Amino acid sequence: MTERASIKDVAALAGVSFKTVSRVVNGVDTVLPELRERVEAAVQTLNYVPNSAARSLKSGSGNTIGIVVDSIDDVFFASLVSAVEDRALEHGLAVIVGSTGFDAQRERDQLALLAGQHVRGIILAPVGDHSDFLVPRRRTLPTVTIDRSIAGFDSVIVDDYGAAKQAVEKLVASGHTRIALLGFDDRLQTAQLRREAYLDVLIDLGQTPDAALAPPVSHAADSVRPVVKKLLALRNPPTAFFVANARHATAVVSVLHEIDRTDVAMVSFGNFSLADAVSPSVTCIDQDPYRIGTLAFDRLVQRFDDPYLEPEQQVAPTTLVERRSHALPLPVQK
């Protein structure tokens, strides 16, 4: 066919009604398997792309997208949301932002709320795997995940393992082998991968990782403050910190200055606003959240136009921003 196929063309080729085609295209799960297969085969043969503009006019869901993130005051997600808002405005779309507080049930509630408000699509930083909710709505509620992934859905992530390994190796290259991990939350894919990289670097050095140097820390920024003090009070304290996220890194810098321990080396996974202003300036893995948000929005728009796209995982690049904190000298042994 030289012209764009219509729903009528699909219905005629599949030998079904327009209504059946509409149900299949919109992900309604009450269609008989035999009919669904015929419609999907016709869609593929004709390269049919649903008219998203007409569909949005009919449903009234054409001008809003939802963003669900861990916390709207997190520096990483604040920049990411800003990128999505900028791109959405260019497309004449509004944005609704919700937060999960790292709670899977609250995340589920946010998704249900957005679906009830007939948003056109969702950009999601998943805490839980809500496939049972999202899969039946795959075509009526396009979803792109960010930072973490859900199998079978588009995602924009970074190489958490590779970047974390680079960060820890930077501390090792400066002579540090007694390195503590701060900001580990075992509920998150990202934290698990960053911890795995941290442990692998130590094992490659011939060390037996010390569990005391990698304590779990809750998501609240200030929860890391007493952990820092406890680690530095150990008989054999760490000489360096690998901080697994910018939220906790900001608090770590604050407490180190408060207790006059700016001699402790540090690398943060994630850049933050004061990283280059404090002394010593903080070496960071820069994830470029603005770029991640832009990539996620652009993929969501692609899925508006073609809900049958194969799921795609995009890996956004990271940059090791070398400042001074990774290269602090080892303390003089007394």
N, C-alpha and C positions, 0 to 999 in steps of 0.2 A: 504494500500500500504506500502511496506517495504522500497522502495526507494523514494527519494524526487520527488514530483510531478512536472511535467513540464508544460509549457504553452500549449503544445499539449494535455496533459491529461485534462486540464481545458476546452479547446475548445471542445474536444470530449464529455465530460460529459455534458456541457452546450448546445451542438448542435449549436455552433456558430463558426465563423472564428477566426484564431489566431489574426487577426487585431482587432476584437471586444474585445477580452480578453485584448489585450494590451491597448486599449482605456480605458476600465474600470479600469484596474490596475493603469494606469497613471492619473486617475482623469479627463479624458476628459468628458465634460458634454453633448456631442452631441449623446450619445448612448440612444436608446429607453429604457424607464423604464423597460419594460418586459424583454429585453435582459440583461440589467444591473442586474436585480434580479436573472436571471438564472446564469450569470457569478459569481456573488457574492456568490450564494448558492454553486456553484461548487468549488469555492475557499475555502469556509469554509469546505465543505465535504472532500476535498483532502488535507486540511491544506497547501495549496500552498503558498510558499514564493517566490516572484520575485527574480531573480538573479540580485542583485544590481550591482555586478561587471560587468556583461555583459551589463546591462542597461547603466552604466556610460561610458563604452567604446563606445557605440553607440551614446550617447548624447554628449560626450566630457565634462561631468560635474562632473567627479569623483574625482577631486583633490582639490576642494576649498569649504570652507564654509564661510558664512557671519555672522558677529556679529554686531548688531545694538543696541547701548546703548545711554544713555542720553548725556554723555560727556566723552571723552577719558582721560580728565585730572582729573576726579573725582577719589578719592583714592579707593573707593569701586569698581568701574568698571575697574580701572586699574589692580587691583589684579585679578578680575574675568576674564578679557581678557587674562591675563598672564596664568591663568590656562587652558583656552581653547587652547591657542597657544601651550602650553606644550603637552597637550593630542593630539592635531592635528598632531604635528610633529611625535609623536609616531606612528600615523596611516598613515603617508605619505601624509598628507593633508596640504594645505596652508590656510591662514586666511585673509579675507578682513574685515576691521573694519570701520564702519560708525557711525556717531553720529546724534542725533535728535535735540539737543539743547532744549529739552522739547517741540518741535513743532510737532503736529500731522501730518501736511501736509508734513513737511520735512521728517518725519518718513516714510510716504507713498511713497515719492519720493525715499528714500533709498531702500525700499523694492522692488520697481519697477526696480531700477537700478541693484540690486543684482539678481533679477529674469532674467533680460535681459542678465546678464553675466553668466547665467546657473550655479550658485553655486549649490552645492549638497544639502545644507540645511542651515537653518538660526537659530541663537540663538538671541532672541529679548527681550529687556526690553521695553515693550509697553507703549507708552504715550496715543495713541488712540486705539480704537477697530477696527482693519482692517479685520474683518471676511470676508467682501465681496471680499477682495483681496486674502486672504489666503485660504479660504475654497475650492474654485475651484482648488487650487494648492496643496491641502492637501497631495497628494501622490507623486507629482512631485517635490514639494518644502517643505520637512519636516521642521517643525518649532517647536522649544521649547522656551517657554518664561521664563524669569528670573525676579525675584524681584516682578513683577506683573503678572497677569494672563489674558488670554482671554479664554472665555468659549469654550470648545470643543478641546482645544489644551493642549499638555503636558506643565507642568510648574514646576519650582523649586523656591520655595518661603521660607520665614520664617514666624513664628507666630508673625506678627507685633503687633497685639493687646496684646497678652500675654507678649511679651518681653517689650513693652512700659509700660505696667501696672507694671511689675516688676521694671522697672527703676524709675517710679514716686513713687512707694511705698518705694523704697530705700531712696529717699529724705524725704518722710514723716516720715519714721522710725528714721531719724536723727533730727526730730523736725520741719521740714519745712512744712508750709502749704500755704505760699504765693509763689506759684511756677508759673513761666512763661513758656509758650511753644514757642520755637523758631524753625523756619524752616518749618512752615506749608504751604503746597501748595495743594490747594483743587482739583487740576487736577489729583493727583496721588492717587491710591488705598492705597499705603503704608502710605502716609501722613494722609489720612482720618482715617485709622485704628489706627494709633498712637495717633491722636488727640482724637478719641473716648475713647481710654484707659485712656488718661490723664484726660479727663472730668469725666469719671466714677470714678476714684480714688478720685477726689475732691468731687463729689457728695456723695460718700460713707463716706467722712469725715463730711458730713452735710453742705458743702459749696455750695453757689450759684456761679458757675464759672463766673469769671470776664472777659468779652470779651477783655478788654484792655490788659490782660495778655497773650492773644493768637492771636497776630496780624498776618495777612498773610505776607509772605516774598517770594520774587521772587527767582528763582533758583540760581542766581549768588551769589557766596560766600560772596562778599563784601556788598551785599544788607542787610545783617543782622547787619552790624556795627552801622548804625544810629538807628536801632531798639533797640539794646542793650542800647545805651545811653539814648534814650527816656524812656525806661522802668525804668532805674535806677534813672531817674529824677522825677518820679511820687511822689506824696505826700506820698503814701503808696507803696513803691517799692517792687518788689519781692526779696526774700532772696535766691532764688534758680532758676536755669534754667534747664528745660528738653529740650535738643536740638535734634530735630527729625532726623538729618542726620549728617554724619561725615564732609561733605563739609562745612556746616554752623558752626559746632562745632569748626573747625580749626580757622575760623574767629572770633568766640566768644572768644576763648582763647586769641587770639591776641589783641582784643580790650580791654578785661579786664586787660591785663597786661599794655597796653598803658595808661589807665586811673587809674591805681593803685587800681583796685577793685578786687583783687584776694581773697577777703573775701566772694565772692558770690559762693554758692554751685552750683554744676553742674553734670549732667549725660548726656552723649552723646549716641544716638542710632547710633552705628557704631564706630569702633576703627579707630585710625589714627596714623601716624608714630611718632608724638611728644607727644602723650597722656601720655606716662609714663616718659617723659623727662622734661616736664614743672613742675613748682611748683605753686600750688599743682597739683600733677598728676591727670589725669582725669579718673574718673570711666566711663566705657563704656559698652554698649551691643555690643558684638563682634559677627557679623553675619558670619564670616569666608567666605568672598567672593570667596576665592580660592576653597573652597570645593563646593560652589554653582556652580561655573564655571565647575568644574570637573563633577558634577552630571548632569548638563545640556548637556555637550558634550557626556557623556556616554549614555544618553537617546536618543540623536540625532542619535548616531551610531546604537542603537537598532532599531530605526525607519527606518534607511536606509535598514536594513535587513528585516524588516516586517512593511510595511506601513499601515497594517490593525490593528496594536496594538490599544487597547482602550486607550484614553487619560488618562494620569496619573498626579496627582499633588503630588510632593514630597515636604515635609516640612523639610528643613534643620534646625538642632538645632542651638540655640544661647547660648551664655555664658555671664553672667554678670561678667565683670572683675572689681573687687572692688579695687580702688586705694584710693585717699584721698579726691577728690573734692566733693563727695556726703556727707561727714561727717563734713564739715566745720560748726563751731558753729554758732548759730543765733547771729546777731549783737546785741550789748547792746542797749537797749531802752534808748533814751535820755529824 
